[in-house]
Amino acid sequence: MKLTFKLIILPLAILFSATGFTQIFNPVKWSVGVKRISKTEAELIATAKIDNKWHLYSTQATEGDDPGPVPTVFTFEKSKDYELIGKITEGKPIKEHDPNFDMIVAYFSKSATFKQKIKIFTNNAFKIKANVNYMVCDDQRCLPPTDEELIFDIEAYTDATSENNVSTLNPKEDIEETENIMAEDSVIEVIKNKQVEIKPVLKNTNESTSLWLIFLQGLIGGFAALLMPCIYPMLPLTVSFFTKQSKTKAEGIRKATIYGISIIILYVLLGMVVTILFGSDALNELSTNPWFNIFFFILFVVFAISFFGAFELTLPSSWVNKADSASNKGGLVGIFFMAATLSLVSFSCTGPIIGTLLVQAANDGQFLGPAMGMFGFSFALAIPFALFAAFPGWLNSMPKSGGWLNTVKVTLGFIELALALKFLSNADLVLQAGWLKRELFLAIWIGIFGLMTMYLLGMFRMPHDSPINELSIPRLLVAMVSLIFTIYLIPGMWGAPLKIVSGFPPPQFYSESPNGFGTSSTNVITSNSHVNSDVPPGADPAHCPHNLSCFHDYKTGFDYAKKVGKPVMLDFTGWACVNCRKMEEQVWSDPQVLKRLQEDFVLISLYVDEKQELPIEEQIEVEIGGKKKKIKTVGNKWSHFQASVYGNNSQPYYVILDHNEKMLTEPAAYDPDIQKFINWLDKGKIEFMKSINK
């Protein structure tokens, strides 16, 4: 027992110790450049790239003489070749309350640019050495003031030198500048000139929370699998085997615990194999690839038909025989292969559930998603073996095996069929094929859950069902839930929002009557004081949530924003993005949010999975993470634009910009907190008003 415990704990201890030691932070990366103004004047430019959640303080960090954070200070080495003209200048900092110092401070996030004019006394090339002393903090801590040496290369001046030439930056690392990104260049030029190194998935929301949700889904799937005909009858038999073959109660508990741990190891390994085979980048692309989604749709339909009893999914018998033979060896190895035998034999029942969990976890895009899902699934399977071994008397209170087990299996078949429809909808939305608009999707769901209600009430039987003379209380309760859910879905056919299932059906604007029953896309009605006759040229309310006048082209939207004097809200979204639909249907639908989006901002929605091909001249090759990739579609363009300019490739992702294309606030992502989103919009508007009144 002690050896087994150590074997389990040791790798976990190594994992936690590897992440628990003190980390060396380096949240600011500097680069330098020189802009030649004339033969005798130039401008030195220092640019700082600042990691997410960190702040670099301004050269005037606080007002007055109150002690606060250390300001950013530049010291230039004296030389006979040049002299400074005036003081160093900087971009407009953010001014707000800092909890570290309990005072109003001025700071920069994401990036900061500092400029110093100089007068030059020589035509020869020379170098200028400078030292920058700066301090950075996040919301909870501050790092000690740091010194960084910067070297500016002043080229020899010739008649051919352009007055507006900026020498090539000499960054210690690539710097992403977010100011004036489109002032002179097109989107294609911006993404062509940026070399991007992206992590597999960058999330603004709490990634650990997402993993725990995947674990919870796996846990629910595991408990559902326990009620399958292939596993439930094995539970008392297996526990009885361990208790009867053991000399003491403690030995029986130990063997049952090892058996449960073996189940966990087997399924977690399966989850890791999925990640290794696909790779994290592929997992992130699954949710937007229409062909993957069509494949998953077919796979889920096969799972559902299997649960209905048409056939059984089985693994090769040779695998089962080999695992069974190995289980007779005894000891830890024998117990491990007993768990492997159970996993293989029960595949006909658990296979569809496992497949569902793996597909859902892979679609989430998390690197550890499949393993976390399998951990939850196997944990639910393993718990009963240890508990019943410790308290064998509980076995007597378990319901006896019977026809109700097949009822559970068939019920899960209906749920599998409903889930399958989501993948077909994803493919349809990405391809914009019009196969499965909102009304048809809901009609099919109403049919599926209506039939499930009838089945649970005993109105018909499936091939392997036993005759029923009376309804059990659990069966009746599940039938009631199914009936209520079916009734809830019906108003959605006539335009009801259906917030409980938001993100699953296609969005309201992707329907036969996008503005409600009795209207069509050619007969648009007004809502929330939005007047269709005021739709600006280039906007596309027919393909925007809540009939908003959003743009799908970056430049067109920006030109309109400058014309009407409003800030821009960039909405990086996707047709197959579930969280995007949830934000639009649960948060944007709030009257206060909708009013702000209509009146205070110009909305530019860029779909990163749009499959429309770009003109040949815009189909360029870029480098991402050391790999060449062809920008072929509109979605490719917006996806790489988001990654190259904002360092993020997850959706939804919201950015508020002024007319110089400078970020006014920290970007936002999926968060169903309505008030938080309202505050974020209000802050962006306030900062925009400050920028135009400056």
VENBELNOR-V322376 format. One record per residue. PHI is phi in degrees with one decimal (999 if undefined). D_LAST is the distance of its C-alpha to the last C-alpha in whole Angstrom. Layout:
PHI/D_LAST
PHI/D_LAST
This chain:
999/72
-63.7/70
-64.0/70
-61.2/68
-61.8/66
-66.3/65
-63.3/65
-78.8/62
-76.6/60
-56.2/60
-63.4/58
-66.7/55
-63.6/55
-62.9/54
-60.3/52
-70.5/50
-69.1/51
-66.0/49
-99.7/46
-97.0/46
-71.0/46
-57.4/43
-99.4/40
-90.2/39
-95.8/35
-141.8/33
-80.2/30
-123.4/28
-118.6/29
-107.0/28
-139.2/28
-131.6/27
-154.6/27
-131.7/27
-107.7/25
-82.7/27
-88.5/25
-156.5/28
-62.3/32
-113.3/31
-133.4/27
-150.9/26
-126.2/23
-87.9/24
-122.2/22
-115.6/23
-119.5/23
-111.6/23
-98.4/25
-114.8/25
-63.0/27
-54.9/27
75.8/26
-103.9/26
-125.8/23
-104.5/22
-82.1/20
-68.1/17
-68.4/19
-121.0/17
-66.0/19
-135.2/19
-93.7/18
77.3/21
-104.9/24
-64.8/25
-67.3/27
-158.7/25
-68.9/25
-71.0/26
-72.4/22
-79.2/23
-127.8/24
-104.6/25
-123.9/28
-101.9/30
-67.9/33
-71.4/34
-157.3/36
-75.0/37
-82.4/36
-159.0/32
-146.2/30
-77.2/26
-112.9/24
69.5/21
-101.1/20
-69.3/19
-113.7/15
-144.3/14
-67.4/12
-75.3/10
-80.6/12
-85.0/13
-119.9/14
-160.4/17
-71.5/21
-108.2/23
-66.4/27
-68.1/28
-116.9/27
54.7/26
-160.9/23
-77.2/19
-130.3/18
-111.6/16
-149.8/17
-119.3/17
-125.1/20
70.9/22
-155.6/20
-149.7/18
-124.8/18
-121.4/18
-129.8/19
-136.5/21
-79.8/22
-135.3/26
-105.7/28
-106.2/32
-110.8/35
-139.8/37
-92.3/38
-85.4/40
-73.8/38
-157.4/37
-116.4/35
-118.9/33
-94.9/33
-139.3/30
-120.6/30
-116.3/27
-106.8/28
-147.2/26
-134.2/27
-127.8/26
-139.0/27
-114.2/27
-72.8/28
-125.2/31
-153.4/32
-128.2/30
-95.6/32
-60.8/33
-53.5/31
-123.7/32
-106.1/32
-134.2/32
-89.7/33
-118.1/31
-125.5/33
-102.1/31
-95.4/33
-97.8/33
-77.2/35
-64.5/37
-88.0/36
-130.3/38
-63.6/38
-83.6/37
-67.4/34
-74.4/31
-64.4/28
-108.4/26
-76.1/28
-109.0/27
-64.6/30
-60.8/31
-63.8/30
-116.5/32
-77.3/31
-69.8/33
-143.7/33
-57.2/31
-109.3/27
-98.5/25
-96.2/22
-106.1/20
-91.6/17
53.8/17
-67.5/21
-120.5/22
-60.9/20
-122.8/23
-103.3/26
-79.5/28
-56.8/28
-60.4/32
-66.2/30
-61.2/28
-73.8/31
-68.8/33
-92.9/32
-111.3/31
-95.0/34
-110.1/34
-120.6/36
-113.8/36
-68.2/38
-50.5/40
-143.6/38
-109.5/34
-115.7/34
-86.2/31
-76.1/33
-66.0/36
-64.5/38
-65.4/41
-61.7/41
-62.9/41
-65.1/44
-69.0/46
-66.9/46
-63.8/48
-60.6/50
-63.9/50
-60.8/51
-63.7/54
-61.9/55
-63.4/56
-62.5/57
-65.9/60
-66.1/61
-65.8/61
-65.5/63
-59.4/66
-92.0/67
-78.0/68
-59.8/72
-82.2/72
-114.9/70
-53.3/71
-66.0/75
-76.5/74
-62.1/73
-66.8/76
-65.1/78
-68.3/76
-63.3/75
-61.5/79
-60.3/80
-67.4/78
-70.6/79
-76.4/83
-83.8/83
-103.6/82
-74.2/84
-130.1/81
-62.6/79
-62.1/76
-66.6/77
-63.5/77
-64.0/73
-62.7/72
-65.9/74
-65.9/72
-67.1/69
-61.7/69
-60.7/70
-65.3/66
-63.6/64
-62.7/66
-60.5/65
-61.3/61
-59.8/61
-61.0/63
-75.7/60
-65.5/57
-60.3/59
-60.8/59
-62.3/55
-67.4/54
-61.7/57
-60.1/54
-63.8/51
-66.1/53
-67.0/55
-85.8/51
82.8/49
-64.8/45
-63.6/44
-65.3/46
-60.5/46
-68.9/42
-89.9/43
-58.2/46
-67.8/44
-109.3/43
-85.2/46
-64.0/48
-74.4/51
-61.4/51
-65.5/50
-65.5/53
-62.0/55
-65.2/54
-58.3/55
-61.9/58
-61.9/59
-68.3/58
-64.1/60
-61.8/63
-58.1/62
-63.1/63
-63.2/66
-64.0/67
-65.0/66
-70.9/68
103.6/71
-68.8/72
-162.6/72
-117.5/71
-83.9/69
-130.6/71
-89.8/70
-52.7/73
-61.7/76
-62.9/77
-64.4/74
-63.6/75
-63.6/78
-66.0/77
-65.1/75
-66.4/78
-64.2/80
-67.0/78
-68.8/77
-83.1/81
-72.1/81
81.2/80
68.0/77
-63.9/74
-64.0/74
-62.7/76
-64.8/74
-60.0/71
-75.8/73
-63.2/74
-64.8/70
-64.0/70
-63.5/73
-59.6/71
-61.9/68
-73.7/70
-66.1/72
-85.7/70
-60.9/67
-61.5/69
-94.9/67
-87.1/64
-52.4/63
-61.4/61
-68.0/59
-61.1/59
-58.8/58
-60.6/55
-63.9/54
-65.8/53
-65.7/52
-63.2/49
-67.3/48
-64.8/48
-64.5/46
-67.3/43
85.9/43
-75.2/43
-61.2/45
-93.5/47
-55.5/47
-58.4/51
-66.2/52
-66.9/51
-63.4/52
-69.8/55
-65.5/55
-62.7/55
-61.3/57
-71.3/60
-62.9/59
-64.2/60
-69.6/63
-79.3/64
-53.2/64
-61.5/67
-64.0/69
-70.1/69
-66.1/69
-70.7/72
-70.3/73
-76.5/73
-129.8/74
-60.2/76
-63.3/77
-64.9/74
-60.6/75
-68.6/78
-89.5/75
-71.7/74
-61.6/74
-73.9/77
-61.8/76
177.7/77
-63.2/75
-62.7/72
-64.2/71
-67.8/71
-61.8/69
-60.6/66
-63.1/66
-66.0/66
-60.0/64
-64.6/62
-62.4/63
-61.7/61
-65.4/58
-58.5/58
-64.1/58
-65.7/55
-65.8/53
-57.8/54
-63.9/53
-62.0/49
-69.7/50
-65.5/51
-63.9/48
-56.3/46
-62.5/48
-64.4/48
-64.8/44
-64.3/43
-81.6/46
52.2/45
-84.8/48
75.5/49
-70.5/52
-133.2/50
-76.1/48
-56.3/47
-63.1/50
-67.4/53
-56.8/51
-67.2/52
-62.4/55
-67.4/56
-62.8/55
-60.9/57
-63.2/60
-63.2/60
-74.4/59
-66.4/61
-64.9/64
-63.7/63
-62.2/64
-61.5/67
-64.3/68
-65.8/68
-83.1/69
81.7/72
-75.1/72
-154.6/73
-123.4/74
-95.9/73
-53.3/76
-99.4/76
-77.6/75
-88.3/78
-61.0/79
-120.1/78
-99.9/80
-153.4/77
-89.6/73
-76.8/72
-60.7/69
-59.0/67
-63.2/67
-65.0/67
-64.0/64
-64.2/62
-62.4/64
-64.9/62
-61.4/58
-62.7/59
-65.9/60
-61.6/57
-63.4/55
-61.5/56
-63.9/56
-60.8/52
-71.3/52
-58.3/53
-60.7/51
-61.8/48
-64.4/50
-112.9/49
103.5/45
-63.0/45
-69.0/42
53.8/45
-64.0/42
-61.1/45
-109.8/45
-57.5/42
99.5/41
-90.4/45
-68.7/46
-58.5/44
-64.9/41
-58.2/41
-73.8/40
-99.4/42
-150.3/45
-71.9/48
-129.0/46
-63.0/42
-112.0/42
113.5/45
-61.2/48
90.8/49
-125.2/46
-140.1/46
-65.5/43
-95.5/44
-129.5/44
-78.8/41
-99.3/40
-90.4/37
-147.8/36
54.7/33
66.0/32
-89.1/31
-97.7/33
-64.4/34
-66.6/34
-92.8/30
-64.4/30
-72.4/28
-59.7/30
95.7/30
-78.2/30
-140.5/33
-61.2/33
-65.6/37
-121.1/36
-131.2/33
-60.3/34
57.6/34
62.1/34
-69.6/30
-84.4/29
-91.5/28
-107.3/28
-115.1/30
-121.9/29
-61.0/26
-66.1/25
-61.1/26
-64.2/24
-67.4/20
-60.1/21
-68.7/22
-60.6/18
-67.3/16
-66.0/19
-96.5/18
71.3/15
-121.2/15
-71.2/15
-101.7/18
-111.5/21
-79.2/23
-121.3/27
-80.2/29
-137.7/32
-154.2/36
-62.1/39
-99.0/41
-88.6/39
-64.6/40
-66.3/37
-64.3/35
-65.6/37
-63.5/37
-62.8/33
-66.8/34
-91.2/37
-104.1/36
-105.6/32
-63.7/31
-72.7/34
-61.6/32
-54.1/31
-68.7/28
-68.5/27
-61.3/28
-60.7/26
-67.2/23
-64.9/24
-75.7/25
-103.9/22
-107.3/19
-135.6/20
-103.5/21
-90.5/24
-118.2/25
-98.1/29
-111.9/30
-88.5/34
-78.2/35
-115.2/39
-67.1/39
-93.0/42
-63.2/41
-75.5/42
-77.4/39
-56.7/40
-53.6/43
-67.7/40
-98.5/38
-84.0/40
-109.7/39
-107.6/41
-125.1/38
-113.1/39
-126.4/38
59.3/40
84.8/42
-114.5/44
-78.6/43
-141.7/42
-91.9/42
-86.7/39
-110.6/41
-115.4/40
-59.3/36
-62.5/36
-57.7/37
-62.2/34
-69.7/32
-63.4/33
-72.8/33
-62.1/29
-60.5/29
-68.8/31
-75.0/29
-92.5/26
-111.1/25
64.3/29
-144.4/30
-132.6/33
-109.5/34
-128.7/33
-75.0/31
-145.4/28
-116.5/25
-134.4/21
-104.7/18
-125.5/16
-89.6/13
-74.5/13
-94.7/13
60.9/16
-99.9/15
-65.7/16
-94.4/14
-143.9/17
-63.3/21
-61.0/23
-119.8/25
-137.6/29
-65.0/32
-160.5/32
-74.5/34
-76.0/32
-63.3/31
-64.1/29
-63.9/27
-67.8/26
-61.3/24
-60.5/22
-64.5/21
-63.2/20
-63.5/18
-63.4/17
-62.2/15
-66.5/14
-60.8/12
-64.7/11
-65.6/10
-63.3/9
-63.3/6
-67.4/5
-83.8/6
-94.3/4
-68.2/0
